[in-house]
Amino acid sequence: MLTVLVFDADETLLDLRPAVTGGLVAVLEEMRRLTPAAAEVSLADLESDWGAVFGAMSAAPVQEIRRAALARSLARAGLAERLDELAALFFARRFALTRPYADVLPALATLRRQFRLGYATNGNSRAERCGLAGEFAFELYAHENGLPKKPAPEFYAAVVASVGVPPARIVYVGDSPEHDVVAPQRAGLRAVWLNRGGLPRPAGLSPDAEVSTLAELPDALNSLDPT
């Protein structure tokens, strides 16, 4: 019997992109207030700075990656010494704007009647800061207590240890084919791919179910072979 349902956070439960954009806009506006040199810096520059540092730092905590990206952005306008101040501004705005997708809270209310619900993420979207306070029986965050990021096997082992049931009774739900389908299945969990964008299924990907909205999830779970 499937008894535990565990969710990824960003782009699964949380509409992160508008929040990140809002945080970057706030930083850019402050940069331009601080120095005329920032007039030559664009939002696209700030967005590209994330990509420029992410590859080299992908295993690091998300907050560290963001600070490194912001440091690169601030250096464009000679504002490197303002990193702490503007990083605080970014994170305050980012969390203020991060909210669940419209389908999330109704789906969680329905699913809670049948499953124990968990929240396990690589990111720094704390549930209580993103409109999801009190929604989960347990929460796991990469880089807390030495927990490595997905797709490390230790991440999914920590999920299993948190609930004390066999992996086959746990379903992981998320938007990333690699992190939320392939890796959980390799660890013995069931996996549902949340494909909000209607993307083609990658070659070789075999989720236990695929849904385009969390409203479809209860029926998808009920159709799974429980063994």
WOZI-V489107 format. One record per helix or strand of 3 or more residues. SS is the DSSP state (~ for helix, > for strand). FROM is the first residue (numbers start at 1). LEN is the number of residues. Records with the same first field share a line. If there is no record, write none. Layout:
SS=FROM-LEN ; FROM-LEN
This chain:
>=4-4 ; 116-6 ; 138-4 ; 170-5 ; 190-5 ; 209-3
~=16-19 ; 36-5 ; 43-15 ; 62-14 ; 80-18 ; 104-8 ; 127-3 ; 153-11 ; 167-3 ; 177-10 ; 214-9
